[in-house]
Amino acid sequence: MSTLKLYGRAWCHLCDDLRAGLEPIAAEFGVAIEWIDIDTDPALEALYDELVPVLVLDGVELCHYRLDEARVRGALLARA
């Protein structure tokens, strides 16, 4: 089963917004969301730093900064 990986920061309001918009979509498709705080890993912080939040499914970046609902739904439908 695939997991949506949401890379962000604990203090990031855009991260909170993206997660709030993503939760009903993930529930609809029965997919888990894995929250990953980039500030706990120097490599992730270097990779994503100012791009957060970043949403990844099966190694493919779906969106960053804001939720791209159409792209997320399309990716979830394609893997079903």
RACORZI-V379983 format. One record per residue. N is the residue number from 1. RES is the residue in three letters. OMEGA is omega as a letter, one per 20 degrees, with the letter a starting at -180 (NA if undefined). Layout:
# RACORZI-V379983
n->[N,N]
res->[RES,RES]
omega->[OMEGA,OMEGA]
This chain:
# RACORZI-V379983
n->[1,2,3,4,5,6,7,8,9,10,11,12,13,14,15,16,17,18,19,20,21,22,23,24,25,26,27,28,29,30,31,32,33,34,35,36,37,38,39,40,41,42,43,44,45,46,47,48,49,50,51,52,53,54,55,56,57,58,59,60,61,62,63,64,65,66,67,68,69,70,71,72,73,74,75,76,77,78,79,80]
res->[MET,SER,THR,LEU,LYS,LEU,TYR,GLY,ARG,ALA,TRP,CYS,HIS,LEU,CYS,ASP,ASP,LEU,ARG,ALA,GLY,LEU,GLU,PRO,ILE,ALA,ALA,GLU,PHE,GLY,VAL,ALA,ILE,GLU,TRP,ILE,ASP,ILE,ASP,THR,ASP,PRO,ALA,LEU,GLU,ALA,LEU,TYR,ASP,GLU,LEU,VAL,PRO,VAL,LEU,VAL,LEU,ASP,GLY,VAL,GLU,LEU,CYS,HIS,TYR,ARG,LEU,ASP,GLU,ALA,ARG,VAL,ARG,GLY,ALA,LEU,LEU,ALA,ARG,ALA]
omega->[r,r,r,r,a,r,a,r,a,a,a,a,r,r,r,a,a,r,r,r,a,a,r,r,r,r,r,a,a,a,r,r,r,r,r,r,a,a,r,a,a,r,r,r,r,a,a,a,a,a,a,i,r,r,a,r,r,r,a,r,a,r,r,a,a,r,r,a,a,a,r,r,r,r,r,r,a,a,a,NA]
